[in-house]
Amino acid sequence: MLTSIDRIMIYAVLCIISFSTIMLTSHHATGLFSMGGLLAAIVGLWVEISNKTQLEQQKK
């Protein structure tokens, strides 16, 4: 089972790869897959970070 830090790192790497793909391709060749990957990574990071703060508040 992956820990929260592992999942955050996976989403961060996906975000970096997707952003690099978008920046290195021409403006007209930007694909839907790279935009979807970036959006999924941002949503995943947001969910993981928001759940982590809620879990820390529940522990206290």
C-alpha positions as CSV (number, residue, x, y, z in Angstrom):
1,M,0.0,0.0,0.0
2,L,1.3,3.4,-0.9
3,T,1.7,6.1,1.7
4,S,0.5,9.6,1.3
5,I,4.0,10.9,0.5
6,D,4.4,8.2,-2.2
7,R,1.1,9.2,-3.9
8,I,2.1,12.9,-3.7
9,M,5.5,12.1,-5.3
10,I,3.8,10.2,-8.1
11,Y,1.4,13.0,-8.8
12,A,4.3,15.5,-8.7
13,V,6.3,13.5,-11.3
14,L,3.2,13.2,-13.5
15,C,2.7,16.9,-13.3
16,I,6.3,17.6,-14.3
17,I,6.2,15.2,-17.2
18,S,3.0,16.6,-18.5
19,F,4.1,20.2,-18.1
20,S,7.4,19.4,-19.9
21,T,5.5,17.7,-22.7
22,I,3.3,20.8,-23.1
23,M,6.2,23.2,-23.1
24,L,8.4,21.2,-25.5
25,T,5.8,20.7,-28.2
26,S,4.7,23.3,-30.6
27,H,1.7,25.4,-29.9
28,H,-0.4,23.7,-32.5
29,A,0.6,20.2,-31.6
30,T,-0.4,20.3,-27.9
31,G,-2.3,17.1,-27.4
32,L,-5.3,16.3,-25.3
33,F,-3.4,13.6,-23.5
34,S,-0.8,15.9,-22.1
35,M,-3.4,18.5,-21.0
36,G,-5.5,15.7,-19.4
37,G,-2.4,14.4,-17.6
38,L,-1.6,17.8,-16.2
39,L,-5.2,18.3,-15.1
40,A,-5.3,14.9,-13.5
41,A,-2.0,15.5,-11.7
42,I,-3.2,18.9,-10.3
43,V,-6.5,17.4,-9.1
44,G,-4.7,14.4,-7.6
45,L,-2.2,16.7,-5.7
46,W,-5.1,18.9,-4.5
47,V,-7.0,15.8,-3.2
48,E,-4.0,14.3,-1.5
49,I,-2.9,17.6,0.2
50,S,-6.5,18.4,1.3
51,N,-7.0,14.9,2.8
52,K,-3.6,15.1,4.5
53,T,-4.5,18.3,6.4
54,Q,-7.9,16.8,7.4
55,L,-6.2,13.7,8.7
56,E,-3.7,15.7,10.7
57,Q,-6.5,17.8,12.2
58,Q,-8.4,14.7,13.2
59,K,-5.4,13.2,15.0
60,K,-5.1,16.3,17.3
